[in-house]
Amino acid sequence: MPRHGSDQFWAALVRVPLSQMQYGDLLVFDGDGNGRFGHIAIYMGNNQVVQALNPWQPIGVTPLSWMSTMSLHPYAARFYAARY
């Protein structure tokens, strides 16, 4: 898996519309128009995400609505784990 969030988003095998988000999907915010994103969060279900809001705060779970001032990309990235 790539180190940077934007690269992780583009490396995902599946991208789904936000209406189909599932637990564990990557959400990306504030795109620059060139495929790079300023913020990444992981969808936790129930309209909540886990994220680091800035380098001075710990990682935490917050409502997705807290991100309303940021531009949410219309697709979420999904990685599937192999099931045996």
C-alpha distance (Angstrom), angle and dihedral (degrees) to the residues before:
residue distance angle dihedral
M1 . . .
P2 3.80 . .
R3 3.79 118.2 .
H4 3.82 99.2 -129.8
G5 3.79 123.0 68.9
S6 3.80 96.3 -128.3
D7 3.79 90.4 52.3
Q8 3.81 90.0 47.5
F9 3.81 90.3 53.6
W10 3.81 93.1 51.8
A11 3.83 93.1 43.2
A12 3.81 92.6 58.2
L13 3.79 113.2 111.4
V14 3.80 92.2 -140.2
R15 3.78 133.5 39.0
V16 3.80 118.1 -172.7
P17 3.82 134.2 -171.3
L18 3.79 113.3 -96.3
S19 3.80 89.2 -110.6
Q20 3.84 86.6 68.4
M21 3.83 98.3 47.3
Q22 3.78 116.9 146.0
Y23 3.78 135.2 -171.5
G24 3.80 109.6 -70.5
D25 3.82 98.1 23.7
L26 3.82 117.1 137.2
L27 3.79 116.3 -120.1
V28 3.78 119.1 -161.8
F29 3.80 129.0 -158.7
D30 3.80 139.5 -167.4
G31 3.78 101.4 19.8
D32 3.78 117.9 -163.5
G33 3.81 94.5 -143.6
N34 3.81 90.4 -106.3
G35 3.80 98.3 80.6
R36 3.81 96.6 -90.7
F37 3.80 121.0 119.0
G38 3.79 130.9 -154.9
H39 3.79 97.4 -148.8
I40 3.80 137.2 25.5
A41 3.82 128.9 -165.1
I42 3.80 134.8 174.7
Y43 3.79 117.2 -127.6
M44 3.81 112.1 -124.2
G45 3.81 98.6 -177.1
N46 3.79 127.7 -108.6
N47 3.85 89.0 68.6
Q48 3.80 92.8 -65.3
V49 3.80 131.2 123.6
V50 3.78 136.0 -165.1
Q51 3.78 113.0 -133.5
A52 3.77 148.2 136.7
L53 3.79 105.5 -112.3
N54 3.81 91.8 -163.1
P55 3.82 139.4 -18.9
W56 3.83 91.9 -91.4
Q57 3.81 97.6 57.0
P58 3.78 127.5 66.9
I59 3.78 121.9 -113.2
G60 3.79 109.5 -84.3
V61 3.78 146.5 164.7
T62 3.80 114.2 -103.1
P63 3.80 136.8 168.8
L64 3.80 113.5 -90.5
S65 3.82 86.6 -127.5
W66 3.82 88.7 71.3
M67 3.80 86.3 71.9
S68 3.83 94.0 58.8
T69 3.81 92.8 115.6
M70 3.81 91.1 56.9
S71 3.79 125.2 77.4
L72 3.83 107.9 -111.1
H73 3.81 114.6 -151.0
P74 3.84 109.0 -121.7
Y75 3.83 93.8 -122.0
A76 3.80 134.0 59.4
A77 3.80 122.5 -146.9
R78 3.79 118.6 -126.7
F79 3.80 129.2 -162.8
Y80 3.77 116.9 -165.1
A81 3.79 121.3 -146.9
A82 3.78 116.9 -141.3
R83 3.79 112.6 -105.4
Y84 3.78 121.7 -153.0
